[in-house]
Amino acid sequence: PSLRLLFSDRLLGDFMMLIPRFSRWPTVRREQAFQSLQQVFQQHRELVVFADLNMKLNLLWVSLKVRQGGCWELVGAVREEIPEALLVASHAEVLQGMAKQKQKRRFRFRLPFRHL
C-alpha cells in the first residue's frame, strides 16, 4: 500500500483496479457488481476510506487506512466478487518504479566516459 496522504493524522494507501468493459456490461450485471462492491466495502469498513468507480475509464480507485496486508486483503475480496477486476497499481508500486528509473539513470551517468 502507498503512503499517499495524511488524513486526520493517519496515513492512507490506495490502489486502482481496471474492470475491462464494465460500462458495457448488461445493466443487471452492473447492478449486481455494484451491490457486491458495496458489501465488500461494508465488510472492510475499518479499512476503506474512499472508493470511486469511474464508468468512463472502467476504473475502481480505493483509498484505505494503512494496515499490514490490508491492501492485498481488499484486492482479494474485490477479485472474489468480480474476477475480471485487474490490479493496475498501488501508489507505492508507482513510486518504486520511479525510484528504480532514477537509479538506472544515475548509474548510467556514473560510468566513466572516455573520448576515442
RAURCOR-V943381 format. One line per field, one symbol per residue. ss: DSSP state (2 for helix, 1 for strand, 0 for the rest). psi: psi as a letter, one per 20 degrees, with the letter a starting at -180 (. if undefined). burial: b if it has 24 or more other ideal C-beta (glycine too) atoms within 12 Angstrom, else e. Layout:
ss: ???
psi: ???
burial: ???
//
This chain:
ss: 00001110011111111110022200222222222222222220000111111100001111111000022222222222200011111122222222222222222222000000
psi: qrmgrpolkpqqrqrqppnpkgiiqqgggggggggggggghghkhigphqppoohhilppppprqpppigghgggghghhhnhipppgqrhghghgggggggggggghiipqppp.
burial: bbebeeeeeeebbbbbbbbeebeeeeeeeeeebeebbeebbeebeebbbebebeeeebbbbbbbbbeeebbebbbebbeebbeebebebbbeeeeeeeeeeeeeeeeeeeeeeeee
//
